[in-house]
Amino acid sequence: MSYTQESAETLALQALAWLAAHDELLPVFLGATGASETDLRRQAGDPVFLGAVLDFLMMDDQWVVAFCDHVALPYERIMLARAALPGGEQVSWT
């Protein structure tokens, strides 16, 4: 499956909502990104910010598993969605 930017943004919004619902994980996300809770609301429609949400989620396999299990998605879908958002392109260094 490939993602369009719109479908990737939808998945990232689901991930953001999942993060926001986890009181123990939300402060970790805020600290890692430097965002405030106000920024979450203000930037939720920004594809670059949504890419950062998926980048954060992919930092820990347990987070990926927990989120994907919650929304019933195969685990690799996070990476595929991330590739469809700004900054997620695969770079070939050769």
C-alpha positions as CSV (number, residue, x, y, z in Angstrom):
1,M,0.0,0.0,0.0
2,S,1.2,3.5,-0.8
3,Y,0.0,6.6,0.9
4,T,-1.0,9.9,-0.6
5,Q,-0.1,13.0,1.5
6,E,-3.7,13.3,2.5
7,S,-4.0,9.7,3.7
8,A,-0.7,10.0,5.5
9,E,-1.9,13.2,7.2
10,T,-5.0,11.3,8.4
11,L,-2.9,8.5,9.9
12,A,-0.6,11.1,11.5
13,L,-3.6,12.8,13.0
14,Q,-4.8,9.5,14.4
15,A,-1.3,9.0,15.9
16,L,-1.4,12.5,17.4
17,A,-4.8,11.8,19.0
18,W,-3.4,8.5,20.4
19,L,-0.4,10.3,21.8
20,A,-2.6,13.0,23.4
21,A,-4.7,10.3,25.1
22,H,-1.6,8.8,26.8
23,D,-0.7,11.0,29.8
24,E,2.6,9.3,30.3
25,L,3.7,9.7,26.6
26,L,2.4,13.1,25.7
27,P,5.0,15.0,27.9
28,V,7.7,12.9,26.3
29,F,6.5,14.0,22.9
30,L,6.3,17.6,23.9
31,G,9.7,17.5,25.4
32,A,11.3,15.9,22.4
33,T,9.7,18.3,19.9
34,G,9.7,21.5,22.0
35,A,6.0,21.9,21.2
36,S,3.4,23.0,23.7
37,E,-0.2,21.8,24.0
38,T,-1.2,25.0,22.2
39,D,1.2,24.1,19.4
40,L,-0.5,20.7,19.0
41,R,-3.8,22.4,18.3
42,R,-2.3,25.1,16.1
43,Q,0.0,22.8,14.0
44,A,-2.2,19.7,13.7
45,G,-2.9,20.6,10.1
46,D,0.7,21.2,9.2
47,P,2.1,18.3,7.2
48,V,5.7,19.0,8.5
49,F,4.5,18.8,12.1
50,L,2.5,15.6,11.3
51,G,5.7,14.1,9.9
52,A,7.4,14.9,13.2
53,V,4.6,13.1,15.0
54,L,5.3,9.9,13.0
55,D,9.1,10.4,13.4
56,F,8.6,10.5,17.2
57,L,6.3,7.4,17.1
58,M,8.9,5.5,15.2
59,M,11.6,6.2,17.8
60,D,10.3,3.2,19.9
61,D,9.1,-0.1,18.5
62,Q,6.7,-0.5,21.5
63,W,5.0,2.8,20.6
64,V,4.6,1.6,17.0
65,V,3.2,-1.7,18.1
66,A,0.8,-0.1,20.6
67,F,-0.5,2.5,18.2
68,C,-0.8,0.1,15.2
69,D,-2.6,-2.5,17.4
70,H,-4.9,0.3,18.6
71,V,-5.9,1.2,15.1
72,A,-5.6,-2.3,13.6
73,L,-2.8,-1.5,11.1
74,P,0.2,-3.5,10.0
75,Y,3.3,-2.1,11.7
76,E,5.1,-1.0,8.5
77,R,2.3,1.4,7.6
78,I,3.8,4.1,9.9
79,M,6.9,4.1,7.8
80,L,5.0,4.2,4.6
81,A,2.8,7.1,5.7
82,R,5.9,9.0,6.9
83,A,7.4,8.7,3.4
84,A,4.4,10.5,1.9
85,L,4.9,13.5,4.2
86,P,7.4,16.4,3.7
87,G,10.9,15.3,4.8
88,G,10.1,11.6,4.6
89,E,11.6,10.9,1.2
90,Q,14.2,8.1,1.0
91,V,17.6,9.5,0.1
92,S,20.0,7.6,-1.9
93,W,23.6,8.5,-1.0
94,T,25.2,6.6,-3.8
